[in-house]
Amino acid sequence: MPIVPDDKDWTWVLERRCPESGFDAPAVPPESVAALLRANAAAWTRVLREADDMVRRRPADDRWAPLEYACHVRDVCALYHDRLDLMLREDDPLYPNWDQDAAAVDARYLEQDPAAVSRELLDAATGLADAFDGVRGEQWFRKGRRSDGACFSVAGFSRYLLHDPVHHLYDVSAHRGS
């Protein structure tokens, strides 16, 4: 059964704590995002070591299975790495649109190999974390825009991004916080 697409505007997480996951983006220094992203990726490797029937089971009709969330987090890390590179190379770029729900269907998230996804997620998160480690000084203030018009500085973009894997780890493990 397909998941109902998430069409919420999550940019509010840059202003206040997420009541579900407990993630508090305003309290996260952008310079700490890389380390937090690496720690989150390590937690996903533990999730994906669970029994196959557990990682492929959707807890409800409106929730992805842990494997699907892990695939999504992997793809978000790759996408945001591309977007960060774009923000650092170009002035105020407009990011290409990405339909996360179509990506999940097209890539058949639920059919993927958990061990492979674990490695790929760790690699994607590490690559993105390494890129954030390279951001210096005024680069934190460079801007970029989504296709819906939402505008981010690299600093805000880093915290907005981090909410996604943190929230989805909460979705599958009830682990709250950054």
Backbone bond lengths (Angstrom), bond angles and torsions (degrees), N, CA, C in turn:
res aa  C-N    CA-C-N  psi(-1)  N-CA   C-N-CA  omega(-1)  CA-C   N-CA-C  phi
1 M - - - 1.451 - - 1.530 108.67 -
2 P 1.334 118.08 128.06 1.460 120.01 179.92 1.529 111.61 -69.93
3 I 1.303 115.33 147.31 1.467 122.01 176.87 1.529 108.18 -79.44
4 V 1.308 116.63 141.36 1.458 121.14 174.89 1.530 107.43 -65.42
5 P 1.330 117.78 127.49 1.463 120.21 -177.72 1.528 112.45 -56.84
6 D 1.337 115.17 142.78 1.456 121.96 176.88 1.526 107.87 -88.05
7 D 1.316 116.67 111.12 1.460 119.85 -178.98 1.530 111.88 -112.21
8 K 1.339 116.10 18.42 1.461 119.87 179.44 1.529 110.76 -73.12
9 D 1.295 115.89 150.39 1.459 122.06 173.26 1.525 107.14 -92.46
10 W 1.324 116.04 105.30 1.465 121.50 -175.53 1.527 113.31 -87.65
11 T 1.330 118.85 6.99 1.466 119.51 -177.82 1.531 112.61 -63.58
12 W 1.320 117.55 -17.48 1.469 120.60 178.07 1.529 111.82 -60.02
13 V 1.339 118.17 -21.63 1.473 119.54 -179.34 1.525 111.70 -64.61
14 L 1.322 117.59 -14.87 1.468 119.81 176.76 1.527 111.84 -77.18
15 E 1.340 116.55 -11.92 1.461 121.02 -176.84 1.517 114.29 -107.21
16 R 1.334 117.25 -23.81 1.461 119.48 -176.01 1.533 111.15 -155.48
17 R 1.326 114.26 163.66 1.467 122.11 -179.96 1.533 110.55 -61.96
18 C 1.328 115.47 140.76 1.459 120.52 175.40 1.525 108.14 -76.03
19 P 1.329 119.01 120.68 1.462 120.33 -176.86 1.534 113.54 -67.75
20 E 1.321 117.57 -23.76 1.467 119.85 179.34 1.519 111.51 -81.59
21 S 1.329 116.55 -58.84 1.469 120.43 -173.11 1.522 112.93 -85.25
22 G 1.321 117.32 -20.04 1.465 120.97 -176.53 1.517 113.47 83.87
23 F 1.334 117.52 -1.53 1.465 120.50 -179.21 1.519 109.66 -65.69
24 D 1.338 116.26 132.19 1.454 122.26 -177.37 1.525 108.95 -119.34
25 A 1.317 116.74 82.89 1.461 122.29 -176.19 1.529 113.18 -55.44
26 P 1.342 119.59 -42.79 1.461 118.19 -179.26 1.537 113.39 -60.16
27 A 1.323 117.30 -23.21 1.463 120.69 -178.58 1.525 113.36 -89.97
28 V 1.327 117.17 -4.07 1.467 120.63 -176.07 1.524 110.06 -94.11
29 P 1.337 117.71 116.39 1.467 118.91 174.59 1.536 109.10 -66.80
30 P 1.314 118.21 133.22 1.468 119.86 -177.96 1.535 112.70 -55.12
31 E 1.322 116.66 -32.65 1.461 120.65 -179.15 1.528 112.49 -66.38
32 S 1.348 117.94 -14.50 1.465 121.21 -179.71 1.526 112.30 -95.36
33 V 1.327 117.20 -6.98 1.467 120.77 -175.34 1.526 111.47 -60.12
34 A 1.319 118.45 -41.40 1.472 121.03 -177.55 1.525 110.96 -59.02
35 A 1.315 117.57 -48.05 1.472 120.75 -179.45 1.525 110.90 -65.36
36 L 1.330 117.01 -39.60 1.465 120.66 179.29 1.522 111.26 -67.28
37 L 1.300 116.81 -36.20 1.461 121.67 177.80 1.533 110.46 -65.44
38 R 1.326 116.71 -42.41 1.477 120.26 177.55 1.533 110.87 -62.82
39 A 1.316 116.93 -42.95 1.468 120.63 179.60 1.524 110.56 -64.06
40 N 1.309 117.00 -40.59 1.458 120.88 178.52 1.526 110.49 -63.32
41 A 1.316 117.69 -43.31 1.468 121.31 179.38 1.523 110.85 -61.47
42 A 1.323 117.45 -38.40 1.470 120.70 177.49 1.531 110.44 -63.38
43 A 1.327 116.89 -37.71 1.471 120.27 178.14 1.528 110.83 -64.95
44 W 1.328 117.44 -35.99 1.471 120.39 178.08 1.526 111.27 -64.61
45 T 1.335 117.76 -33.15 1.473 118.78 178.94 1.532 109.70 -63.51
46 R 1.324 117.14 -35.02 1.470 120.33 177.00 1.530 111.03 -68.30
47 V 1.319 116.80 -41.32 1.469 121.23 178.87 1.532 109.86 -59.53
48 L 1.310 116.28 -43.50 1.464 120.66 -174.70 1.530 113.74 -77.00
49 R 1.326 117.15 -6.41 1.470 120.59 174.41 1.522 112.34 -85.74
50 E 1.319 117.31 -6.01 1.467 120.84 178.24 1.530 109.72 -63.41
51 A 1.311 115.95 167.77 1.465 121.67 179.31 1.532 109.98 -56.81
52 D 1.320 115.44 144.99 1.462 121.45 -175.93 1.529 112.40 -54.77
53 D 1.327 116.54 -41.07 1.467 118.21 -179.69 1.531 111.76 -66.94
54 M 1.320 117.13 -25.00 1.471 120.47 177.96 1.535 111.08 -77.70
55 V 1.335 117.62 -42.55 1.464 118.93 -176.84 1.523 111.90 -74.44
56 R 1.327 117.05 -17.71 1.468 120.27 -179.80 1.535 113.21 -102.01
57 R 1.309 117.64 -0.01 1.466 121.20 -176.71 1.519 111.18 -91.38
58 R 1.330 114.97 126.39 1.458 120.26 173.27 1.528 107.94 -83.04
59 P 1.334 117.45 127.09 1.460 119.81 -178.42 1.532 113.57 -71.80
60 A 1.327 116.17 -20.47 1.471 121.96 179.09 1.522 107.94 -158.05
61 D 1.310 115.54 164.13 1.465 120.00 -178.22 1.533 113.06 -62.66
62 D 1.322 116.65 -25.11 1.463 119.72 -177.79 1.528 113.35 -102.36
63 R 1.334 117.31 14.37 1.474 121.64 -179.02 1.517 110.22 -127.72
64 W 1.330 114.66 140.98 1.455 119.59 174.82 1.532 110.40 -74.03
65 A 1.307 115.23 159.86 1.465 122.20 171.27 1.532 107.82 -75.70
66 P 1.345 117.72 158.20 1.475 119.72 177.74 1.532 113.50 -51.50
67 L 1.328 117.67 -38.83 1.467 120.38 178.94 1.531 110.90 -63.44
68 E 1.312 117.18 -40.62 1.464 120.04 179.33 1.529 111.01 -65.88
69 Y 1.334 116.59 -42.23 1.466 119.26 176.71 1.524 110.70 -62.59
70 A 1.324 117.24 -40.93 1.463 120.65 179.95 1.528 110.91 -63.28
71 C 1.330 117.05 -42.49 1.473 120.71 175.94 1.524 110.32 -60.27
72 H 1.316 116.09 -42.82 1.464 121.04 178.87 1.532 110.54 -61.57
73 V 1.332 117.22 -46.26 1.463 120.53 -179.88 1.527 110.12 -62.24
74 R 1.314 117.02 -42.05 1.474 121.20 176.76 1.531 109.88 -56.61
75 D 1.343 115.50 -48.64 1.459 119.57 -177.20 1.522 112.06 -69.57
76 V 1.327 117.42 -34.24 1.465 120.90 175.62 1.527 109.66 -62.81
77 C 1.323 117.61 -43.19 1.474 120.11 179.04 1.523 111.17 -60.98
78 A 1.319 117.28 -43.22 1.467 120.44 178.50 1.527 110.71 -65.14
79 L 1.336 116.84 -44.41 1.461 121.63 -179.92 1.530 110.87 -62.03
80 Y 1.325 116.37 -45.54 1.461 119.71 -177.82 1.515 111.89 -71.08
81 H 1.300 117.72 -27.31 1.469 120.21 173.34 1.531 108.52 -63.47
82 D 1.332 116.76 -46.12 1.466 120.69 177.24 1.526 110.92 -60.93
83 R 1.329 116.57 -42.81 1.466 120.12 -179.23 1.522 111.34 -67.20
84 L 1.322 117.56 -39.41 1.464 120.28 177.54 1.522 109.99 -63.27
85 D 1.322 117.20 -45.62 1.470 120.04 177.08 1.528 110.34 -56.75
86 L 1.328 117.03 -42.65 1.458 122.13 179.50 1.536 110.60 -61.90
87 M 1.325 116.72 -44.11 1.468 121.10 -179.55 1.524 111.80 -64.77
88 L 1.324 116.45 -33.53 1.461 119.56 -178.70 1.533 112.46 -81.54
89 R 1.339 117.27 -21.39 1.474 121.86 -179.18 1.522 113.28 -93.90
90 E 1.334 116.50 -35.51 1.463 121.04 -172.96 1.528 110.77 -117.15
91 D 1.314 115.00 156.99 1.458 120.00 175.68 1.520 109.50 -86.30
92 D 1.324 116.36 121.97 1.463 123.88 175.49 1.533 113.55 47.17
93 P 1.340 117.38 56.50 1.475 118.98 -178.56 1.528 112.05 -70.80
94 L 1.320 114.39 154.54 1.463 122.25 171.51 1.519 106.12 -99.67
95 Y 1.340 116.87 118.83 1.460 120.30 -178.70 1.526 110.22 -71.19
96 P 1.326 116.42 143.43 1.468 118.21 171.61 1.531 109.53 -61.87
97 N 1.313 116.31 146.45 1.457 120.88 178.99 1.527 110.11 -66.61
98 W 1.341 116.45 149.18 1.459 122.52 176.42 1.519 107.93 -138.06
99 D 1.309 116.25 124.44 1.457 121.89 178.03 1.521 107.84 -99.32
100 Q 1.319 116.06 101.84 1.466 120.75 -175.57 1.523 112.06 -63.71
101 D 1.294 117.53 -32.56 1.458 120.20 -178.56 1.526 111.04 -73.64
102 A 1.322 117.12 -39.68 1.463 120.37 175.32 1.525 110.08 -65.39
103 A 1.329 116.86 -38.68 1.474 120.43 178.36 1.526 110.76 -60.13
104 A 1.329 116.72 -41.09 1.466 121.00 -179.81 1.523 111.41 -63.11
105 V 1.324 116.45 -41.19 1.465 121.04 179.78 1.524 110.25 -71.96
106 D 1.327 116.16 -48.96 1.463 120.87 -176.45 1.530 112.21 -61.44
107 A 1.327 117.20 -38.93 1.468 121.42 -177.91 1.534 112.38 -88.95
108 R 1.330 116.20 -1.48 1.469 120.90 178.55 1.541 111.05 50.54
109 Y 1.304 114.16 57.91 1.463 120.96 -177.38 1.525 113.25 -48.59
110 L 1.309 116.64 -44.49 1.470 120.12 -174.62 1.537 112.89 -68.45
111 E 1.319 117.32 -16.72 1.463 121.48 -178.83 1.528 113.09 -95.88
112 Q 1.326 117.20 -3.46 1.461 119.85 -176.25 1.529 112.13 -76.00
113 D 1.320 115.46 160.96 1.463 122.71 -178.91 1.536 109.28 -82.14
114 P 1.337 118.14 119.38 1.470 120.36 -177.58 1.527 113.89 -56.74
115 A 1.323 118.38 -38.55 1.474 120.39 -179.49 1.532 110.33 -65.80
116 A 1.327 116.35 -41.26 1.467 119.84 178.19 1.526 110.71 -66.71
117 V 1.325 116.59 -42.36 1.467 120.81 179.19 1.527 109.69 -62.29
118 S 1.316 117.30 -39.84 1.458 121.03 178.79 1.530 110.70 -59.12
119 R 1.320 116.88 -47.75 1.476 120.85 178.76 1.526 111.09 -63.61
120 E 1.330 115.78 -44.28 1.465 120.13 -178.29 1.526 111.99 -66.09
121 L 1.329 116.53 -39.43 1.468 120.37 177.95 1.526 109.85 -64.43
122 L 1.319 117.05 -45.08 1.462 120.73 179.00 1.527 110.58 -61.16
123 D 1.331 117.14 -43.68 1.467 120.60 178.64 1.530 111.65 -63.83
124 A 1.330 117.04 -44.63 1.467 120.52 -178.94 1.525 110.88 -65.67
125 A 1.328 116.90 -43.02 1.469 120.59 179.82 1.528 110.71 -66.65
126 T 1.325 116.66 -40.03 1.465 120.49 179.09 1.523 110.71 -64.77
127 G 1.330 116.75 -43.65 1.464 119.95 178.12 1.521 111.74 -61.08
128 L 1.325 116.53 -42.78 1.456 120.39 178.64 1.528 110.65 -67.44
129 A 1.315 117.14 -42.95 1.471 120.69 178.08 1.528 110.70 -60.77
130 D 1.323 116.85 -42.35 1.466 120.29 177.34 1.526 110.76 -60.36
131 A 1.338 116.38 -40.10 1.469 120.06 178.59 1.532 110.43 -64.46
132 F 1.335 117.68 -41.89 1.467 119.97 177.38 1.529 110.72 -65.54
133 D 1.325 117.60 -34.92 1.468 119.77 176.71 1.525 111.96 -61.23
134 G 1.330 116.66 -25.21 1.461 120.90 -179.26 1.520 114.48 -85.70
135 V 1.336 117.81 -6.89 1.467 120.82 -179.88 1.529 108.51 -73.87
136 R 1.327 116.05 132.45 1.456 121.65 -176.71 1.535 111.73 -131.76
137 G 1.314 115.89 146.47 1.458 123.91 168.93 1.510 115.52 43.48
138 E 1.315 115.67 -118.80 1.462 122.92 -175.73 1.531 113.45 -65.31
139 Q 1.334 117.37 -17.37 1.469 119.30 178.97 1.530 111.38 -61.06
140 W 1.334 118.29 -28.07 1.464 121.58 179.21 1.528 111.75 -62.63
141 F 1.331 116.80 -19.11 1.473 121.16 -177.12 1.531 113.30 -99.33
142 R 1.338 116.86 -2.39 1.472 119.40 178.15 1.527 109.11 -63.04
143 K 1.313 116.80 149.25 1.473 122.38 -173.51 1.523 112.32 -110.87
144 G 1.329 113.71 156.17 1.458 122.56 171.88 1.518 108.40 -153.48
145 R 1.351 116.54 160.08 1.456 120.66 -176.15 1.518 111.65 -132.13
146 R 1.326 114.36 143.53 1.467 121.28 171.37 1.510 109.42 -82.18
147 S 1.321 115.72 165.73 1.468 120.77 -179.89 1.529 112.32 -65.28
148 D 1.340 117.69 -20.49 1.470 120.07 178.20 1.527 112.15 -87.63
149 G 1.346 116.52 3.11 1.456 121.04 177.41 1.515 115.14 96.54
150 A 1.330 119.13 -11.16 1.470 120.60 178.16 1.526 109.02 -61.57
151 C 1.321 115.66 131.80 1.466 122.17 -177.22 1.528 109.18 -111.79
152 F 1.322 115.98 137.68 1.464 121.86 -178.67 1.517 110.08 -131.41
153 S 1.331 116.12 144.20 1.461 120.63 162.09 1.528 105.53 -84.54
154 V 1.320 117.77 164.86 1.463 119.84 176.85 1.531 109.41 -59.13
155 A 1.333 117.57 -38.29 1.473 120.71 179.22 1.530 110.81 -62.46
156 G 1.328 118.12 -49.09 1.457 121.15 178.55 1.517 111.90 -65.78
157 F 1.302 116.01 -39.96 1.462 123.29 177.74 1.526 110.55 -57.69
158 S 1.345 116.64 -41.31 1.473 120.62 -178.80 1.525 111.07 -64.17
159 R 1.324 116.47 -42.16 1.470 120.37 -179.41 1.526 111.30 -73.94
160 Y 1.333 116.68 -38.41 1.463 120.98 176.81 1.524 109.63 -60.35
161 L 1.313 115.91 -46.97 1.460 121.34 178.03 1.518 111.02 -57.15
162 L 1.327 117.33 -48.83 1.464 121.33 -174.31 1.525 111.73 -60.21
163 H 1.320 117.31 -31.48 1.461 119.09 178.90 1.530 111.13 -57.45
164 D 1.326 117.23 -37.84 1.470 120.92 -174.86 1.535 112.22 -59.76
165 P 1.344 120.02 -58.52 1.473 118.44 179.69 1.525 113.37 -65.32
166 V 1.334 116.96 -32.50 1.464 119.77 178.00 1.533 109.58 -65.99
167 H 1.316 116.76 -46.20 1.462 120.61 -178.85 1.535 110.53 -63.95
168 H 1.308 116.71 -41.89 1.463 118.84 -178.28 1.526 112.34 -72.58
169 L 1.319 117.94 -29.07 1.458 119.63 172.06 1.521 109.44 -65.45
170 Y 1.323 116.51 -38.60 1.462 120.74 173.48 1.535 110.51 -61.25
171 D 1.343 116.70 -42.54 1.460 121.11 179.43 1.532 111.93 -54.88
172 V 1.329 116.60 -37.12 1.473 119.16 -175.18 1.528 114.27 -99.62
173 S 1.326 117.27 -14.76 1.474 118.09 -175.14 1.525 114.48 -133.22
174 A 1.335 117.45 -7.74 1.460 123.01 -175.97 1.533 112.04 62.12
175 H 1.347 116.64 21.23 1.463 121.60 174.11 1.517 108.82 -81.24
176 R 1.342 117.64 116.10 1.462 121.88 -177.45 1.513 111.30 -96.39
177 G 1.345 114.73 149.09 1.458 121.44 172.87 1.498 112.74 111.76
178 S 1.331 115.96 -171.60 1.457 121.36 -178.96 1.495 109.46 -89.88
